[in-house]
Amino acid sequence: MVDNVMEKIVALCKRRGFIFPSSEIYGGLRGFWDYGPLGVELKNNIKREWWKSIVYQRDDVVGIDASIIMNPDVWQASGHTEAFTDPLVECKVCHVRLRADKEEEIAAHGKEHKEKTSWTQSKRFNLLTEVYLGVTEPKQKAYLRGEITQGVFTNFRNVVDSTRIKIPFGIAQIGKAFRNEITPGNFIYRSREFEQMELEYFVKPDDTEVNKWFAYWKEQRMNWYLSLGLQKDNLRFRAHKEDERAHYAKHAEDIEYNAPFGWSEFEGIHHRGDWDLSRHKLTYTNDDGEEFTPWVIETSGGVDRSTLFFLIDAYHEEENRVVLKLHPKLAPCKVAVFPLLANKPELVSVAKEIYSALKKDLNGMVAFDDRGNIGKRYYSQDEIGTPWCVTVDFQTLEDKTVTVRDRDTMRQERIAIKELSKYFSKTFLRI
């Protein structure tokens, strides 16, 4: 069942232009993926909604966009060059390497290779990806960032000085990170290049204060996913045990999704304490002249993992169709416009006028399709999650109304052409 569901999701993503294997014409590269025309829209919509809720709708959060490559001393100071590791074991027979803490993968490897397998002792494998800079020898070693967080901390003083923002406050960022994963897998869930959406929220170094904000951000982040359509029964919190916390975390809880391959983390809420700012020797001075090192509450979500789970959650098979019941705010295409018949110029002309008008008026992608029969066009849009289809038919020529079809209910209603933009604008405001 697990393989069946994931195979269908992967096939749909490839067939309809959501996600492709990277550099596929050269055989691809494990752990790397490209987003197609629909995938980039879905991914951007997720990021846009996150940024809106975290930055635009708040007075206490600002955004930055830090460099992917930083001075390597950053990673030395943050502890990543020493502690950003996973346990690794290697099969002595076939030399495949797996994470030592993934017992199911190790067991599956043993079943797949019927000969006896023998594993090396576990050792720590650093996940930072090294790069070399410069055109002359010796070249300078640097790292592709393993997390986007450190760019926030190294800019802490710049942000405070330039914005004069006061504690408690947050700095938000969306960006690429890179990890030399031992065993990438489960489609885009675990890859070597991925995107994160993170908030670092700075508070006074006080247990009562940090507990209050930790609980607050837990609730905020869970409610955000629920508001965009993820089913409540498929979500849960899981607290990290002491021996599984990252080197910087005093306390950590994950938001997990009940994926076909088991409960899987896709956002973490972390109490980082003063680990980062103290390592970078950064402090804050309040209006009373009191200097202290703030504590940090972090929310760290995976854009790619969220994309995958929104797709899985939205995927439905019905009697005659496959439908992605994506929240309209996330749907790659908001509205599709059809002439009933492609060989009737009078219908095509009106449909193209409506299409052009909606493209200007709606904040999102609008599609035009005149190929095949109308039923197949409806089902084609259902499969990519388009919430509404507008059909221009012969009645349109008489009374200047069109049919608007709802994706989820398949109900249809007549709407005047001149009211379409207002109709969709009001609909988006209600959701």
ABEGO torsion letter per residue (X at the ends): XAAAAAAAAAAAAAAAGABBBBGAAAGEBBGBBBBBAAAAAAAAAAAAAAAAAAAAABAABBBBBBBABBBAAAAAAAGAAAABBBBBBBBAAAGBBBBAABAAAAAAAAAABABBBBBBBBBBBBABBBBBBEABOBBBBBBBBABAAAAAAAAAAAAAAAAGBBOBBBBBBBBBBBBBBABBEGEAABBABBBBBBBBBBBBBBAAAAAAAAAAAAAAAAAAAAAAGBBAAABBBBBBBAAABBAABABBBBBBBBBAAEBBBABBBBBAEAAAAAAAGBBBBBAAGBBBBBBBBBBBBBAAAAAAAAAAAABBBBAABBBBBBBAAABABABBBBBABAABAAAAAAAAAAAAAAAAABBEBBBBBABEBAAAAAAAAAAAGBABBBBBBAAAAAAGBBBBBBAAAGBBBBBBAAAAAAAAAAAAAAX
